[in-house]
Amino acid sequence: VSLLVSLLVSLLVSLLVSLLVSLVLPRARSLFPSATIVSVEPDPSNALVLRKNTAHLPNVHVVEAGLWDVTGKIALKGNHGQWGRVFQRVDDDDPSGMLAYSVSHIMRKFDIPRFDLVKMDIEGSEAVVLGGEDVRWLQDVKVLFAEVHDMFAGYFGLSQERQEVTEIVERVVFSKMKGAVRTEDNEHVVYFSPGVVEGV
């Protein structure tokens, strides 16, 4: 029975990841009309496209900023191509810095009591966001999709060989999302809260 459940969950994850990749924010908004959708995007050109595509959707919010464990400033420290930009925290008066917000700050800003679904692809910074002091928001998340980037661990003083980014993410997720079920494909790790798994 547990093998069957595991196979079904893996199949569901593959289908969900495929759907998430193929859906854009307007489509998600039409599927979940009462949802508030927040996209935090540090790249100005990506944020511009998101704003244009979602301008007619009042509950979709594009925040042109980074995501961090605290609200402050971050700056580009490693550029590994269009989809591999690594940021690090800088002093708030650093002119090269851009705004970054904590998840809790985003929740307060948009009056969101909880996130049901979180998609996190932040090039190793998931260790910072999930390894920070305020991760209470995670206990109410139903599904967390993450691309965990151990290849960028060195930017954060962590070991790629020991997969310390993954270790931090796993430790925090399993301590806050009590009873979470984990599955993965070759690129994504997905954590389901127990209530989601029971509903499958």
Disulfide bonds with the S-S distance in Angstrom:
none
